[in-house]
């Protein structure tokens, strides 16, 4: 471990920012990045997405991005178990989410769920997404860049 790695705490803000940056550099359009405790007085896609989730009583994902019709909703947390209810809620509301975004002018064909582990993902967290179609598991074994694994059946 070099001195830079010891100084960087891989917390939720770090994961949100650097995962979004990495996805953006790889062709994903970042529509929403939850600032957490910071004011949510945004406009544009931030306002559209926040309104959609709040209006429909859905949990607010940490990162929302779009690429070639795939809408990716990512939860960032210490444990995937803390986010299972949110992920199920997104899947159950897929038609509603895609429809509302199409009305707002976004071309979305399918929903993809992602989870980014604060810190390093364990074998049990990897096993938790096996057999689930279209799930992204991301983590930060080092401060930069994130490690991404796509699980598809």
N, C-alpha and C positions, 0 to 999 in steps of 0.2 A: 504494500500500500504506500503510495507516495504522499507527500505532505499536502497536496491539493485535495486528495480524497479524504484525508482526516479532517479537513476544515469544512467540508461541505456536508450538511445534514440533509439526507434524502427524505424530506418530509413531504406532506401532501402538496404544498405550494410548489416545491421543486418538481415533483412528479407532474402536476398539472401543466406547468409551464414548459418543461423540457419534453414531455410527451407530445404536447400540442405542437411545439416547434419541430420536433422530429417528423410527426405526421404531415405537417405543412410542407416540409422539405421533400416529402415523398408523395406529393400530388393530392393530398387531402385538403379540402377547403374547410378551415376551422370556422364554424358558425357560432359556437358558444364555448366559453371557458368560464366556469363558475369561479368568481373571485372569492368565494367563501364569505368571510365577515365584512368584506368591503362593500360599499354602497352598490346597489344594483341599478342605478339610474342610467341605463344604456339606451341606445337606439339601434336601428338596423337589425341584423340577424340576432344579436344578443336580446333585444327587446322582444322579437317575434318568438324566439325559443322559450325565454323565461315566461312570457305570457301563455304560451301553449301549455306548458307543464303546470303552472300555477292555476290556470283557469279550469283545468281538468283534474285537479287534485292528484297529479302524478308527482313522484319524487323528481327532484331536479338533478340531472346528471352533472358530472364534473366537467366533461368535455363532450361536445357534439361536433361531428365533422361529416363531410359529404365527399364522396368520390365515385364517379361513374354510376350514379344512381343508388349507391349503398350509403345509408344513413347509419353512422356509427355513434352509439351512445356509450360513453365510458364512465364507470364509477372508479374513483381512486380512494383507497382506504388501506387500513392495516390488515384487514381480513376479508376474504371473499364471503364468509358467512354473514358478515354485517350487511351485505348488499344483495343477498339472494332475493329478498322480498322486492327490492327495487327492480332487479333484473326480470323477475316474473311479471311485475306490473308493466314493464316496457313491452314484453312479449305479448301480454294480454291486450295491450292498447295499441299494438302495431298499426292496425288499419286506421284508427283515429289519428295517430301521430302522423302517418304518411299522408292522410287526406288533408289534415290541417296545414301541413307544410306545402302540399301541392297548391292549396288555395293561396298561400303566401308567395307562390312563384318558385318554389324549390322542386326540382325533379328528383324524387326519391322513389325507388322501386322496391327496396327491401330494407329491413332493419337488421343491423348487426350490433350485438352487445359486446362490450369490452370491459375488462377489469384490469386496473393497474394497481399492483401491490406496492405500498409504501415500504421500501426496503427490498429484500430479495424474496421472491416467491418460493414457497416450500413445495416438496413433492405432493403433499396432500392438497395444496391449492391447485396444482396442475391436474391432479386426479379429479378434482371437483368439476372441472370443465370438460373432461374427456367424455365423448359420447354426446355432447351438446353441439348442435350444428351452428356454425358461424359465430364462434366466440373468439375474441382477441384477449389474450392474457399478456400483460406487459409488466415488467419490473425493472429495477435499476440495480444490477449486481455491482455497478460502478456508478459514480455520479453522472457520467455521460457515456454514450447515448443509452436510451432504453433498449431492453431486449424485448422483442415482440414475437409471440408465438400465436399462429392462427390455428384454431381447432375446427376442422370441418369433417362431416361424416361422408 
